[in-house]
Amino acid sequence: MKRIVVLLAPILLLAACATRPTVHTDYNPAVAFSGYHTYFWRQQPQLNNPLVQQRLIAAIDEQLRAKGWTQVPEAQADIALVGNVATRQEQSLDTFYGGPDWGGWGWRGGWGFGAGYRSARTHTFTVGTLVLDMFDTRTKQAVWRGTAEGTVPNTPEKTNAAVQSAVTRMFAKFPPGGAPMR
C-alpha cells in the first residue's frame, strides 16, 4: 500500500502544478470592434500586492497594444476598461486509508478484520478571480468581458507566470469577429 502512495504522490503533485487559470470571454456580437482603437482605465484591478497589480495592468496594456490599441486620456478614448479582482479561501480534503480493514459479508459487518487506519489532511488554498469589462465610452454599454479564475500560486515567480498566462489566454481571440486592427 505504501508503494502505491509513494508512486502516486509525484503524479498528484505534477497534476496540481499543471493547473492553469480557467478563462472565459463574452462580447456583444452587434458591436463592430474594428471601430475601436483607444482605451483608458476607468478602474484598475486592486490587489494586496502592488507588484502583482502593476504586472497585471502591464500585461493587459501589452495585449491591447499588440492588438493595435492605444491608451489615451479619458476624453479621447473609445473604450473604458474596468478591472476587478476577488479572492476566496477554499479547502480540499485528502483522505488516506491503510491496512486491511476488511468488513466481511455478514450482518452489520459480521466477521472480518479491523486493523486498518484512516487519516485525513485538510489543505487550504486561495482562488483568485480577475474580471475585465470593456464599455463603449459613447453609448456607456458593455461590449466585452473577460474572466480568469485559478488557484493563487505561493511564489512570486509562479504568480507572475499565472498572471501572464491568464491575460494571454484572455486576449487570444481578441478582438472578436476578426483580425485585430493595426
HELIX and SHEET records of a PDB file:
HELIX    1   1 LYS A    2  CYS A   17  1                                  16    
HELIX    2   2 PHE A   33  GLY A   35  5                                   3    
HELIX    3   3 PRO A   50  ALA A   66  1                                  17    
HELIX    4   4 GLU A   74  GLN A   76  5                                   3    
HELIX    5   5 PRO A  156  MET A  170  1                                  15    
SHEET    1   A 6 THR A  22  TYR A  27  0                                        
SHEET    2   A 6 ALA A 142  THR A 151 -1                                        
SHEET    3   A 6 TYR A 117  ASP A 136 -1                                        
SHEET    4   A 6 ILE A  79  GLY A  98 -1                                        
SHEET    5   A 6 THR A  38  GLN A  43  1                                        
SHEET    6   A 6 THR A  70  GLN A  71  1                                        
END                                                                             
